Amino acid sequence: MQSYINRFLWLMLALGLGVSVQAVSTPNSRSTAAQAPVIGNPAYKSDPLRNPMHDAQDMGDKLRGLGPVLIERSNLGIQQIGSTLREFRAKLAPAGVALVYYAGHGLQIKPVVVAQANAGGAAEVAQGAALGRAGAEAKQRAALERLAGQIIKDCADCPELVVIPSGNFTMGSSAAEQALANAGGTPASFTSRESPQHTVNIRSFAAGRYAISKGEFAAFVRAKGYQTEAEQEDGCFAWNGNEWKKDKAYNWRNVGFAQADNHPVVCVSWNDAQAYAQWISQVSGKTFRLLSESEREYVARAGTQTAFWWGDSITATRARRISG
């Protein structure tokens, strides 16, 4: 039986900050036309975004054919966002129809609160910092913290998530851990990447209880008609007895050994994982993404300081690997 690299999709629930759409109506007799401010803010200094400008342009193109008066803006600061919203509000008529479309870092509270472009990150927000992202996110984090240890599921097709408490841990491996790995055959060029050890603070989040299963991934493929990179290109890596080598015969549907729907999906790439995360975000209305390296290690260590979560030794009863 051949062995294959298993690329598990570990997803987490991130508190969603992004496009905010709100229908509003404000008494004013100046205009009876429908109004639609469309704002795209991609140019953040420390956390730039790729899609807001394209999303805003696409929305503007769609709305143009429907008749509303568009107010199109991009890369606005706090004052500019305020003046744009005031311009919009002044043009609304009694019982008027309006759509506010904003793409960028932000959060909808009451009233609409968005993060300015060209800010030192997404922490600075319009219409009062006290009502902005920092305060609202703190409340959401506190609510999530109270659920620590609980299992949540956001939709029928969504994976089960476990709420992880906030905390800190020492990231990286000690000299003793690295020596243990080296003795087991791991090259020093790999273990040296685990240095230096350093403390990392982690906020509460929700992580996948299990690796994404073949059945969960299949639901995504059916819904989107998606083809993985292995299917489109030259297959996935397989151990042929002498070396790891890509083989066109193998992909997530056929990995060379029997798999049930509740087994982890394998032979999927980073891009495939990103596509799945985007889809489940759309289905659930939540924001799913891949775990960061520090989040993954925080969860895997589970508060332990040993080489493995069960201790410092490893045997064939714990794990098997192919060397060579």
C-alpha positions in Angstrom: 0.0 0.0 0.0 1.4 3.4 -1.0 1.5 6.3 1.4 0.7 9.8 0.5 1.2 13.3 1.9 -1.9 14.3 3.8 -2.6 18.0 3.6 -5.3 18.5 6.2 -7.6 21.5 5.9 -7.7 23.0 9.4 -10.0 26.0 9.4 -10.9 28.6 12.0 -13.7 31.0 12.6 -12.5 34.5 12.4 -14.6 37.4 13.6 -15.8 38.8 10.3 -14.7 42.3 9.2 -15.4 43.2 5.6 -18.2 44.3 3.3 -21.1 46.0 5.0 -24.4 46.4 3.2 -27.2 48.3 4.8 -30.5 49.5 3.5 -31.5 52.9 4.9 -34.1 55.6 4.5 -33.8 59.2 5.8 -36.4 61.9 5.5 -35.4 64.6 3.0 -37.3 66.3 0.2 -34.4 67.1 -2.0 -34.5 64.0 -4.2 -36.7 61.0 -5.0 -34.0 59.0 -6.9 -32.6 55.9 -5.4 -29.1 56.5 -3.9 -26.2 54.1 -3.8 -22.8 55.1 -2.3 -20.2 52.5 -3.4 -16.9 52.7 -1.6 -13.8 50.5 -2.1 -10.9 50.8 0.4 -8.0 48.5 -0.4 -4.9 50.7 0.4 -4.2 50.0 4.1 -0.6 50.5 5.1 -0.1 47.5 7.3 -2.9 45.3 6.1 -3.6 46.0 2.4 -6.4 44.1 0.7 -6.6 42.9 -2.9 -10.3 42.7 -3.7 -12.2 45.8 -2.4 -11.5 47.9 -5.5 -12.6 45.2 -7.8 -15.6 44.4 -5.7 -16.7 48.0 -5.6 -16.3 48.4 -9.3 -18.3 45.2 -10.0 -21.1 46.5 -7.7 -21.1 49.9 -9.4 -21.3 48.2 -12.8 -24.3 46.1 -11.6 -26.1 49.0 -10.1 -25.6 51.3 -13.0 -28.1 49.3 -15.1 -30.7 49.5 -12.3 -31.1 53.2 -12.1 -29.8 54.5 -8.7 -27.7 57.6 -8.5 -24.2 56.3 -7.7 -21.7 58.0 -5.4 -18.5 56.1 -6.2 -15.4 56.6 -4.0 -12.1 54.7 -3.2 -9.4 54.8 -0.6 -11.1 57.3 1.7 -9.9 58.5 5.0 -12.1 59.2 8.0 -13.1 62.7 7.0 -13.7 61.7 3.4 -15.9 58.8 4.5 -17.9 61.2 6.7 -18.4 63.7 3.9 -19.4 61.0 1.5 -22.1 59.7 3.9 -23.3 63.2 4.5 -23.6 63.8 0.8 -25.5 60.5 0.5 -27.8 61.4 3.4 -28.6 64.8 2.0 -29.8 63.3 -1.3 -32.2 60.9 0.3 -36.0 61.5 -0.1 -38.8 60.4 2.3 -39.3 56.7 1.9 -36.4 56.7 -0.6 -34.6 53.5 -1.5 -30.9 53.3 -0.8 -28.0 50.9 -0.7 -24.7 51.5 1.0 -21.9 49.2 -0.3 -18.6 49.3 1.4 -15.6 46.9 0.6 -12.6 47.0 3.0 -11.8 46.6 6.6 -14.8 47.5 8.7 -17.7 46.4 10.8 -21.4 47.3 10.7 -22.7 48.8 14.0 -25.2 51.6 14.3 -24.6 53.8 12.4 -22.4 52.3 9.7 -18.8 52.1 10.9 -15.9 51.5 8.5 -12.1 51.6 8.7 -10.4 54.3 6.7 -7.9 53.5 3.9 -4.3 54.7 4.4 -4.6 54.2 8.1 -1.9 52.5 10.1 -3.9 49.2 9.9 -7.6 48.7 10.3 -7.9 49.8 13.9 -8.8 53.4 13.0 -12.4 53.7 12.2 -14.9 56.3 11.0 -17.8 57.9 13.0 -16.3 57.6 16.4 -13.5 55.3 17.5 -15.4 54.4 20.6 -18.0 52.6 18.4 -15.4 51.2 16.0 -13.7 48.0 15.4 -11.6 47.8 18.5 -14.5 48.2 20.9 -16.9 45.9 19.0 -14.2 43.3 18.5 -13.4 43.3 22.2 -17.0 42.5 23.0 -17.1 39.8 20.4 -13.9 38.3 21.7 -15.2 38.4 25.3 -18.4 36.6 24.1 -16.3 34.0 22.3 -14.0 33.5 25.4 -17.1 32.6 27.4 -17.7 29.7 25.0 -14.2 28.3 25.4 -14.2 24.5 25.1 -17.6 24.3 23.5 -18.4 22.9 20.1 -20.2 25.0 17.5 -21.5 24.4 14.0 -22.6 27.4 11.9 -24.5 25.6 9.1 -25.4 22.1 7.9 -22.4 21.9 5.6 -20.0 23.6 8.1 -17.3 21.7 10.0 -17.6 21.4 13.7 -15.5 24.0 15.5 -14.1 24.0 19.1 -13.8 27.4 20.8 -10.2 27.9 21.9 -9.5 30.0 24.9 -7.0 32.9 24.7 -3.6 32.5 26.3 0.1 32.5 25.5 2.7 29.8 24.8 6.3 29.4 24.0 6.5 28.8 20.2 9.4 26.8 18.7 11.4 23.9 19.9 14.0 23.7 22.7 17.5 22.3 22.0 16.4 19.0 23.6 13.3 18.7 21.4 15.4 19.4 18.3 18.0 16.8 19.3 15.2 14.3 19.8 13.9 15.0 16.3 17.4 14.9 14.8 18.0 11.5 16.4 14.8 10.3 14.7 16.1 11.3 11.3 14.8 14.8 10.9 17.5 17.0 9.2 19.0 19.8 11.3 18.1 22.2 8.4 14.5 21.5 9.3 14.7 21.6 13.1 16.8 24.8 13.1 13.7 26.6 11.8 12.2 26.1 15.3 14.6 28.6 16.8 14.6 30.9 18.6 11.8 30.1 21.0 9.6 33.0 21.8 6.4 33.8 23.6 3.2 34.3 21.5 -0.1 35.7 22.8 -3.2 34.2 21.2 -6.7 35.6 21.2 -9.7 33.3 21.6 -10.9 31.8 18.3 -12.7 28.7 17.0 -10.8 25.9 15.2 -11.9 22.9 13.3 -12.5 20.0 15.7 -11.3 17.6 13.0 -9.4 17.9 9.7 -11.8 18.7 6.9 -13.3 15.4 5.8 -13.5 14.0 2.3 -17.3 14.2 2.6 -17.2 17.9 3.6 -14.8 18.7 0.7 -17.1 16.7 -1.7 -20.0 19.0 -0.8 -18.0 22.0 -1.8 -16.9 20.3 -5.1 -20.5 19.5 -5.9 -21.8 23.0 -5.1 -19.1 24.8 -7.1 -18.2 22.3 -9.8 -14.6 22.7 -8.5 -11.6 20.9 -9.8 -8.5 20.6 -7.6 -5.1 21.5 -8.8 -4.1 17.9 -8.7 -7.0 17.0 -11.1 -6.2 19.9 -13.4 -2.4 19.4 -13.5 -0.1 16.5 -12.7 -1.7 14.8 -9.7 -0.4 14.7 -6.2 2.8 13.4 -4.5 3.0 9.7 -3.8 5.7 7.5 -2.4 6.7 5.0 -5.2 9.0 3.0 -3.0 12.0 5.1 -3.6 10.9 8.7 -3.6 8.0 11.1 -3.3 6.9 11.9 -6.9 3.8 13.4 -8.4 1.5 10.9 -10.1 -1.3 12.0 -12.4 -3.4 9.0 -11.4 -3.9 10.3 -7.9 -6.0 13.1 -6.5 -8.5 13.7 -3.6 -11.0 11.3 -5.2 -8.5 8.5 -5.6 -5.5 8.4 -3.2 -4.5 4.8 -3.7 -6.2 3.4 -0.6 -9.8 3.2 0.6 -11.3 6.3 2.2 -14.7 6.9 3.8 -16.4 10.2 3.7 -15.4 10.9 7.4 -11.7 10.4 6.6 -9.5 13.6 6.1 -9.4 14.9 2.6 -5.9 14.6 1.1 -4.1 15.5 -2.1 -5.4 19.1 -1.9 -3.3 22.2 -2.3 -3.1 25.5 -0.4 -5.2 27.1 -3.2 -7.8 24.3 -3.0 -8.0 24.9 0.8 -8.5 28.6 0.2 -11.2 28.0 -2.3 -13.0 25.7 0.2 -12.7 28.4 3.0 -14.2 31.1 0.7 -17.1 28.8 -0.2 -17.9 27.8 3.4 -17.7 31.5 4.4 -20.3 32.3 1.8 -22.6 29.4 2.8 -22.4 30.2 6.5 -22.2 34.0 6.5 -19.2 33.7 8.8 -15.5 34.1 8.0 -13.5 30.9 7.7 -9.7 30.8 7.0 -6.7 28.6 7.5 -5.0 28.6 10.8 -1.8 30.6 11.2 1.3 28.7 12.2 1.2 30.1 15.7 -2.5 29.2 16.1 -1.9 25.7 14.9 1.0 25.1 17.3 -0.9 26.7 20.2 -3.8 24.2 19.7 -1.5 21.2 19.1 0.6 21.9 22.2 -2.6 22.2 24.3 -0.8 23.9 27.2 2.0 21.3 27.3 5.8 22.0 27.2 6.9 18.5 26.1 8.1 17.5 22.7 4.7 15.9 22.0 1.4 16.5 23.8 1.6 13.1 25.5 5.3 13.4 26.5 8.9 13.4 25.2 9.1 9.9 23.6 7.5 8.5 20.4 7.0 4.9 19.3 5.2 3.2 16.5 2.0 3.1 18.6 2.0 7.0 18.4 3.1 7.6 14.8 4.6 6.0 11.7 6.6 7.7 9.1 8.5 6.9 5.9 12.1 8.1 5.7 14.3 8.2 2.7 
